């Protein structure tokens, strides 16, 4: 039991210790008191004040803590610390026990609620219970079957991969096919000339990096070779005067010269002059021109140019390029055909065969007809232009075809950069030749005598074969 009395401005604690107990009083600021009883009933009491507060003196004042502090035995301090630790440990243990008990109670309540929620008000019938029991069994069986299939697939896949790997290891390495040898052009192809054995072969001259002078020489040499092969080259349209030639050239668009030559005899027999054709009935002309294709458009062209010749040029075909291109249906190609073959004025005829061959020979890379005309014309003297056109066009129609050229029978193979694009075997290439080179009739019904003397044959009239 403890009580305190006031001494001045502070309280002084008084302790009474009875029996053999240990007491401890804490309650005044900065004071901690511990008492311990002896076996004879006497008590020893010790008091400690925090160093930050200080102690009370006899006159009611305070002394500094360092001056009034008494030494406490080490054993007592140790005992006091142990007692404090035990009491705090016991408090923590009691609190943890209470918390655990509370958690268990809450868990039981939660389980009870869940159990209540799971309970159904009505009991299941035996049939429903049996169905419910079968469903899990079916699901389990299905899962097992699927798992078995998956395992089987994986096993098969593993075996396949293993077999492929073994096959790769066991398979011998394939031998690479030997590289194809580049086609070699014959020095002088003679398949077009009967009774001449093929000569030795040499590699064709490559035009890559070819100088301008070398290109001119090669181009002119090709023309000389073609002149030897086609000494009888001529326009393959039948005509007797400039008017017939200009009309036949207009009709040759999108068709062959043979078809035009088979059609124009009937046309010129009925309309021999520009005045006659200008006054013709379009329907009647269309019936005559029907075999040539695009007969309505061609009818308008020939009737229109006949009217222009009658009205503007007195029924005569003009001999100037600038006048010819003003006529309906007449372009530069038609104008150069008329000028070169009816008036003897040089001109280059750039038709589909001419365009194909000059690019194949790499005389030019141009694709526009006017640009091709200018590029090729710069390689040759103007006096050679008309015959050059005949040579190139004849070679394109007989040997150097668009789809499958007869390279093995080509007389200019050593000079051709495109040698090898077609058939290089001489015997097979010979079968690809056309017209007089292949022993067939030509395109003209009335060819010149030189053509007939060289072994050429005239074409048959329309409907004769």
Number of C-alpha atoms within 10 A of each C-alpha: 10 11 10 11 10 10 14 11 8 14 14 15 17 10 18 11 18 13 12 14 13 15 17 16 15 10 9 13 10 14 17 15 17 17 17 15 17 12 8 8 12 13 19 12 16 13 16 18 19 14 15 10 14 21 22 18 11 9 8 15 13 14 15 14 17 12 10 16 16 12 7 11 8 9 9 11 11 11 11 13 11 12 12 11 12 12 11 12 12 11 11 12 12 11 12 12 11 11 12 11 12 11 12 11 11 12 12 11 12 12 11 12 11 11 10 10 9 9 9 8 6 6 9 11 8 9 9 11 11 11 11 12 11 12 11 11 12 11 11 12 12 12 12 12 12 12 12 12 12 12 12 12 12 12 12 12 12 12 12 12 12 12 12 12 12 11 11 11 10 9 9 8 8 6 6 6 6 6 6 6 6 9 13 16 27 26 18 19 23 19 21 20 12 8 8 10 10 15 11 10 14 14 16 19 14 12 16 8 8 12 10 10 10 11 17 17 13 20 20 16 14 21 19 15 15 21 17 11 18 18 13 19 21 19 23 20 24 23 21 9 13 18 22 22 21 23 26 21 21 21 28 19 17 10 13 14 22 21 19 26 26 22 20 21 19 13 17 17 9 14 16 14 16 26 18 15 23 20 12 16 11 15 11 11 21 19 13 17 21 14 15 23 16 15 17 15 12 23 23 16 19 25 23 18 25 28 22 21 21 19 13 14 13 13 16 16 25 20 17 14 17 11 14 23 16 13 21 18 21 19 14 19 20 25 26 25 24 31 23 21 18 19 15 14 18 21 26 26 27 24 14 12 19 25 22 19 21 19 15 17 18 17 18 18 14 16 11 10 17 12 13 21 21 13 16 18 16 11 18 16 10 14 12 15 22 22 22 27 24 22 25 25 24 22 21 19 16 18 25 24 19 13 8 13 24 28 29 28 29 28 25 23 27 22 23 23 18 19 26 18 14 17 18 22 13 19 13 14 21 21 12 20 23 17 18 19 22 14 12 15 17 22 24 23 20 17 20 17 10 13 18 15 10 12 12 20 20 18 20 17 15 15 6 7 6
